[in-house]
């Protein structure tokens, strides 16, 4: 794995962690990264679960690419 690929993988893991944090924490910084506010017309507290699922998928994919 090259240094650029490693940097992208680490960045993906960090973004996944930010999405997971945005699920549970109400913060102006984290609100900018929420996926449900980008793709859903009227995001509410009940749509925050999308961020948790997306964050876990992103982290899982990045860990899978580092292992294989």
Buried (B, 14 or more C-beta within 10 A) or exposed (E): EEEEEEEBBEEBBEBBEBBBBBBEEEEEEBEEBBBBBEEEEEBEEEBBEBBBEBBBEBBEBBBEEBEE
